[in-house]
Amino acid sequence: MTGNRIYRFIFAGGGTGGHLYPLIAVAQQIKKLLPEAEILFVGTSNKIEASVVPALGYNFKSIWISGFSRQLTIKNLLFPVKLLVGLTQSLLINMRFKPRVVIGAGSYVAGPVVWGGTVLGSKIMLLEQNSYPGITNRMLDKKADEIHISFEQSRKYFRVQSKLFLSGNPVRINLETKDKAASALHFGLDAKKKTIFITGGSLGAKSLNACVADNIDELTAANTQLIWQTGKLYYEQYKKYKSAKVKVLEFVDDMSAAYSAADLVVARAGATTIAEVAYLGVPVLFVPSPNVAENHQYKNAIALKEGNAAELLEDSKLATEFLPRVVELMNDEQRLDLYKQNIKSFSKSDAAKVIAEHAIRLAEGR
């Protein structure tokens, strides 16, 4: 396909798993389709990408950058300095690596890196996972050659419609359904008991974690056990709840096992979580975060609820409705089975491969 040419790709993004894992999924597919491709990830040194990317065997460079807080804070005074340093570092990284294509996932770290690529004439691809696009992608859309979206509703927020492709949210190549009993044993749980997997994402969800702690005895009553991913910010606070029935984890390394062990998943409605549970066909109670731009997690989740593919519980109703809703669901096998089937219709299982093929075509100048 490429003759003697070696194509280079920069992937820019991170901060959260929602911005990082779609990039990893596309990188995995590019290497599968084009083994000789050279790949470099660029992110920050103090977020999830700094540990996850090198562990997967990819080269990683960091830049000094952070987001601009919507609240008045002393850290915002450093933002112009960080932006200037980040832009300079990004330009140097692009000059040294010479990528054919720069792929950004919309987080604040992607902005300087994508800009550096445009200065050197690289092709630009943007990935937008959410129904409401983030500010970075909306600012960069005119610079992009292609923009791959996950939700039809995203179209109206971009200025050049001809660049848009409804490709879906890429899912990692190693995400798979595993044996349920073996997956429970992987976490040290009883394979004969029902399991709930609770996750607020890689950083965690304050209100969801607090609600779980308040209801821990009721949740683990009778035949039920928990895999509880608290997130990095909350692990120290909640690790005291560990027991034979409750596995409290800062971060779950084997998401395939966690999803496969679960009879029910309780989760935020981030786009990556939705893509993963839809791909695997897992029944979910979504608790959308209210602390996101344009309430996009609620918009993400409402489409699945209206498609009779998942349950939806508003964050403001956690205190009163969480426990009865979970107990009701765990005792309704028929509804859980219905959600398992219906949620699969929301999956674009070939999204990573499709986007990787587009990236390779851009690298080839097609």
N, C-alpha and C positions, 0 to 999 in steps of 0.2 A: 504493500500500500504506500509506503513512504520511501522506497528505494534506500539510499544510504543516508538519508537525512534523519537526524534525531530531533524530535520535537520536544520542546520544554513548556511546561504548564505551571503557573503559579496559582495557588489556591489561597484566598485571603478571607479570613473570617474566624470567629470564635467568640469567646466571652461566655457563651452558654452552649450546651449540647445541641440546642435547636438550630444554631447557626453553624456549628462545626460538623455534625454528623452527615448532613446532606453533602457537604464538600468531600468528606471521606468516602461516601458512597460513590460519588462520581469519579474520584481518583482511583478507587479500586477497579471500576469498570474500564477506565482508560488503560490501566496497566494490564488488564485482562485482554483488551482488544489490541493494545499496542505495547507489548512488554518492554520495548526499548525506550519508551517515553521517559523523560526526566521530569520529576515532580518536586516542587518545593512549596511547603506551607508557610504562610506568614501570619503571625498573630501577636499576642502580648505574652510577656514572661510570667504573669501572675494569674492567668486564667486556665481553664480546662485544657485548652489546646496545647499548652506547654508540656503537659505530662502525657496526654493521650496520643498526640501525633508521633513523637519519637518512639513511643512504645509499639506503634504499628509499623515502624520501620521507615517512615518518611522523613526526609530532611526538613528541618524547621528553623526559621529565623524569627526573631522578635523585634518589634518596634515599640517605641515609647509613645503611647497614645491612650487616651481614655475618653469616655463619652462626656458630653456637656449636660450637667444636671439641670433639670427643670426648676429645681429649688435653689434659692440663694445659698451658696456655700463657698467657703474659702477655697475649695479645690477648683472652682471655676476660674479663679485668677490664674491658675497654671495652664488652663486650656490652650490659650494662644501659643505658649511656649511649647507645650507638648505637640500641638498640631504642626508647628514649624519643624520641630525635631523629627516627628513622624513622617512628614513629607520628604525631608532630606534623606532619612534612612530608607524610605520606600523607593525613592529614585535610585539610590545607590544599589539596592538589592536588585531592582529591575535591570540596571545597567550591567551588573555582574552576571546575572543569571540568563539574561536575554530570552525571556519567554515568548513563544509564539502567541499564547493565549493567557490572559489573566482572568480568573474566575472568582467573583466576589459573592458572598452570601448575605450581604446587607448589614452586617454589624459595623460599628463605628471603626473598627480596625481596617475594614475593607476599603474605606474611602481613600486614604493616602496611597494604598498599594495599587488600587485600580487607577488612580490619577497618574502614578508613576508609569504604569503600563501604557496609558494613552500618550504620554510625552514621548515614549520610545516607539510608538506605532504598533504596539501589540494589539491583537484582537481582544475585545472585551465581552465577557459573558457574565450576566448577573442571574442569581438564583433568588427567587422570592417565595418563601415558604408559607407566608400568612395571607389571609384574605385581605387584610389592610397592610399595604407595603410600608416598610420602615423608611425613615427619612433619608438614609444613605442611598438606598436604591432609587428613591424618587429624585434625588439630586443628581444621580449618575446616569439616569436613563437615556439622556441624549448622547452620552459618551459610548453607550453599549452598542455592540453589533447584534446581540441576541439577549433577550430576557425570558427566562423560563419560569412560569408561574405554576402554582399548585391549585389555585381556586379561580374559577371563572369570574368571581366578583372583583378580582384584582385588576381586571382590564381597565376599568374606568379611571384608575389612579395614574396611569402612565400616558405620556404625551404622544408617543409614536407607536401606533398600534401594529404596524407591520413588523416590529421587532419581537412581538410577543409570541410565545409558544406555550400552550397549556400542556405541559409535560408531566405534571405531578411532582410530589416531593420524593426525592431519592432516598431509598432505604439501603442500609449497609449490606454488603454482599454476604456477610456471615450471620445475618439475622435469619433464624429458622425456627420452625416448630420442633421441639424436642419431646422425648418421652415424659409424660406428666409425672409419673412416680419417681423417675430418676432425677427430674428437675427439683422436686420437693426434697429429696435426699441430698442434693447438691447444697442446699441451704441448711441442712441439718434438721429438716422438718419431717413430720410423720406423713408418709405417702397416702395414708388412708383417711386423712382429715382434709376438710375443705380449706382452701387457701385464698387469702385476699392479698393482692400486691398493691401497696399504696406508695405513690411517688409524686413529688412536687417538682421533679426535674433535678438537674445536676446541682443547682444552688439551694433548692428547697422551697417550701411554701409555708410561711409562718402560720397562717390561719388553719390550714389543713393539718399541719403537724400538731397544733394545739388541740384541735378537735379530736384527733386520734388519741392523744394522751388522755383527754377527758373521758373517753369512752373505751379505754383499753380493756377493762374487765369484761364489759358487755360484748365487745368485739371478739374476744377469745373464749367466750362461753361455749359450752358444749363441744361441738366438733370443728371449731374454726381456729385457724392460725394465721399469722401475719408475716409478710415480707415487707418491711417498712424502710424505704429509702428516704431518710430525713433531708438529705442534701448537705453540702459542705458547711453552710452557715448554722445549722441547727443540731448537728450530730452530738456535740458535747452536752447539749441541754437534754437530749432525749435518750442517750445510750443507757441510762439507768433502767429503762423499761425492757431491756433484753431478758428473755426467758426461753424456756423450751418451746413455747408457742409463739414467741415474738422475736423475729430476727431484725434487729435495728442496724441499718447500714448507712454509712455516709454516702456511698456511691456503689451502684451495682455494676460490676464489670461484665457479667454475663446476662444481658437483657433477654436473650433467647430463653435461658433457663427460668428467669423470673416470670416472663409472660407465659411460658409453657406450664409452670407450676400453678398458675392462678386460675381459680374458678371465676374470679371477678377482679378487675383492675379499677382502682380509684385514682384519678390523675387530673392534673391540670390539662387544659385543652390546647397545648402548644402544637404547632403544625407537625413537628417531628414525631411526637407521641401519637397523634392521630394517624400519621402515615404508617407507623410501626404496628399499631394495634389493628388497623384495617388490613394490612398486609398479612398478618398472622391469623386474623379472625378471632379476636379476643373480646369478650363482653366487658363493657366499660361504663362506669359512672364518672362523667366528666364534671369537674368543679372548676370552671374557668377563672383565671386570675382577673380580678378587677383592676389590677395595677399595670395595665398595658395600654398602648396607644389605641385610641378609637375602639376600645373594648373588643379587640380583634379575636381574643380567645373565645368569647361568647359567640361571636359570629362564626368562628370555626366550628364550634360544637353544635350550634342550633341546626345546622344543615343535617348533621347526623341524627339528631333527635327527630327532626321532621321526616327523615327517611326511615324512622323506626329501627335505627341501627345502634342506638346507645341511649343511656340515661343522662339527664342534665340536672345538676343541682347548683343553684347560685351560691356564691361564696357567702353572701349576707344571711343565708338560711342554714348555714352549717350547724349552728348551735342547736337548732330545733329539729331539723329534718335529716341530718346525716345518719344517725344511728337507725331510726326506723326504716329509712330508704335502703340502707345496706342490708339490714336483717331481712327485709322483704325480698330483696333481690336474691340473696343467698338461698332463700327457701323457694324460689320460683324457677325451677329447672327449665320449664318450657320457655319462659321469657329469655333466660340466658342463652338458650340454644338459638332462639330467633335472632338475638343480637349477634351471635357468632356468625350466622349466615349472612345477615343483612349488611354488616359492616364491611364485608369483603368487597361489596360493590363500590365502595369509596376508595379502593386501592388501585393505583396505577403501578402495578408490580414491576413494569419495565422502565420506570422513570429514570433510574440511574443509567441504564444502558442507552436509552434514547438521548439523554443529555450528553453522555460521553461521546456518542457518535457525532453529535453536533459540534462538540469541542474539537474533535479530531478533524472534521471537515473545515472548521475555521482555521486550524493550524495549517492545513494543506492549501489554504487560500481559496477554498471552494465556497 
